[in-house]
C-alpha cells in the first residue's frame, strides 16, 4: 500500500508553556503552534490566558504524534512552578530533585521519620544509656522517651523515567 492511501498519517503535536502577564505559566498542547499562539494573543485561547494577556511563548517540545504531546501536557501541568522553571531553563539535573515531595504528611517522609526514630530507640536499648532531656506529653509516645537530636532524613527521589515518549526536540525560546 502506498503511503497516504488507506490510512491516516499521524499528526505532529507540540507541548508548550506560555508565561502570562501576571508571571503565571500556562501549559498546553496543539497540532499547530503558530496558530494556537495567535489565538492566545487574540484572547481566543484558554480562559486563563484571556485574563492575563499578553502571553509569551517560553518553551515548547515537538512530538511526532499529538496524543503524546497531550500526555506530556498533562504531566507538566502537575508540576510545581520551580520544576517548570527548571524545564524552561534547560536544567534537567534539577528535575529529579524538584520531583521529591517536600510535604510533611507525604508517606515517604513519614516512613523515614518513623525509621529514624525506631533506629534511635534500638540504639538506646542496646547501649542501655539514654541521654535524658525534659519531655512533654507530646514528646513521649507509648512510654518511650524520645530524646531531642538533630536528625537528618533521607529523601527518596521521584524520578520521571517512567514516562516513555518520542521526543524529537526540546525548544527553549
N, C-alpha and C positions, 0 to 999 in steps of 0.2 A: 504494500500500500504506500502511496506517495505521501510525503509529509504535507499536512494541511488538509488532506482529504479523509473524511470519515471519523476524525476525532479532533477535539479542540486542543489548541496549543495552550500550555499553562500560561497564566497571566503573571507578569512580573509584578512585584509588590515592594513597598517601602514602609519601613517603620521610621517615624520622625519625631523629633522633640522640638517644640516651639517655646521660646521664652516670651512671656506676656509682659505688658507694660507695668504690672504690679510685681514683677520678678518671680511670678509663679511659672511652673512648667506645665505644658500640655503635651501629652504623648498620644500619637495617633498612627494610623496606617492607611495606605491608599495604593491604588494602582497607577495614579498619575500625580506625581509630587508637585509639579509646577501648577497644575490646575487647582489642586487642593490648597496649596499655599495662597493662591489668588483668592479662592473662596473665603479662607480665613481672614485675609486682609480686607475683603469687602464686607465683612460682617455676616457672611452667609455660611460660616462654618459652625462649629460647636458652640453651645451656649456660653461656655467658659471663655472662649476666645472672643466672642461678640462683646462681652462685658469688659474685656481687658485689652483692647486694641491700643496701639498697634502690636503685632506679634513679629517675632524674628525667628527664622529657622536657625537653630544652633547645632543640630545633629541629625543625621539620618543614616539608615542602613538599607541596602538594596538586596532583595531576595529574588530567586527565580520563580517563586510562587507567592501569590497574595495571601494564601492561608497561613504560610509560615511567617509572613510579616505580621499578620493579625495575632498569631500566637505570641510573637516577640513583643508586640504592643502590650498585650495583657500582662506579660511578665514584668516589663519595665514599669508599667503603671503601678504595680505593687511595691516598687522600690521606694526607699526614703529619698529625700531631697539630696542628701550628701552622696548617696550611691549614684543617682542620676548625674550629679555634677562630676563624679569620677569618670563615668562613661563619656560624658561630653568632653572632658579634658584629656581623654585617652590615657587614663591611669588604670589599666586592667589589674595591676597588682593590688590596688586598693579595694576592688570589688569584693574580694573574698573577705577582707577584714570588715567591710561595711555590711556584709551579709549576716554577720553574727548578731543574734538577738541580744540586746542590752537590757531588756525588761526584767526587773527583779522577779516577777512571777513566772517567767519562762521556765518550762520544765527542765531544760538542761542546766540552767543556773541554779535551780533548787537542788538538783542532783549533786552538783559539785559542792554546794554549801553543806548539804547533808553528809556527803562522803568525807569532807574535810573535818567536820565535827566528829564523825564516827572514828576517824583515824586518830584524832586528838584524845578521845576517850580511851581507845585501845592502848595508846602510848602511855597514858596516865595509869591505867590499870596494870600494865606490865612493870612500870618502874615503882609503883606504889608511893610515889612522891608527887604531890599536887601543889601547884602554885595557887594559893588561896587568894581570892580577891573578894571585895564586898559584892554581894549579888543581891538583885531584887527578885521578886517573884517572876518577873518576865524573863530573867536570865536562867532560871532553874527549870529544867524540863525533866519530868518523871524522876525526880530525886537525884539527878546527875548534875553536878555543878560544872558549868561551862566557864572556863577562865577567859578573860579578855586578852586577846592577842591580835596582832596584825596578821591577817591571813591573806594569802594570795590564792585566787581561784583561777583555774584554767578555763578557757573559753573554747567551746567547740566551734569550728568554722563551718558555716553553711555554704557549701561550695555549689555553685550553679552549673556544675559539669553534667548534671542530668539532662540539661537542655541540649538536644542534638538538632542542629539546624544547618541549613545550607546557607552560609554567609559568604557572599561573594566579595563584598567590600563594606568597610565602615567609613563613614564620611564625617569628618569634623569640620564644620563650617567656620 
